[in-house]
Amino acid sequence: MPKLQGQLADLGVGDKRLRLLMPQTFMNDSGRSIRAALDWFGFELHQLLVLVDDMDLPLGRLRLRARGSAGGHNGLKSTIQHLGTQDFARLRIGIGAPGQNPSERKARTVSHVLGSFSRDEEPLLDKVLLEVVDGLERIQRQGLDLAGNHINGLQLAPTNTEA
């Protein structure tokens, strides 16, 4: 949707509807798209859940929080700036770090974040995506606190495909 600077989809979860927005801006300006969507649809902050990738979490980990800082994530920094508050829910989806030492990590960050997952990571990624969808349903049914107890306790492991 051009006025929102993002792609929009509707999803049914039980008897409720979710509106999903994927900003089509640069990550460091994604808050502009989120602010536009909230204004356009008349949503309140308590109706917002921002999903972000997180290199500080290993692939297979999810972290749900009701509020908090950007934690170095440029998309969250932009969202906080455009909303004028840190008081919105976010689900961080672990993608792992691109290297062990700081210089290697810095050099490979962009290619890691924008790149594809490896063939070895794909089975775990499938599990993660299923848990994200399940997490959205749990949030709708149980609320952030109860859903967070489940989501934050997950430690998904790769599927062993060797017999």
Buried (B, 14 or more C-beta within 10 A) or exposed (E): EEEBBBEEEEEEBEEEEBEBBEBEBEBEBBBBBBBBBBEBEEEEEEEBBBBBBBBBBBBBBBBBBBEBEBBEBBBBBBBBBBBEEBEBBBBBBBBBBBEEEEEEBEEBBEEBEEEEBEEEBEBBBEBBEEBBEBBBBBBBEEEBEEBBEBBBEBEBEBEEEEE
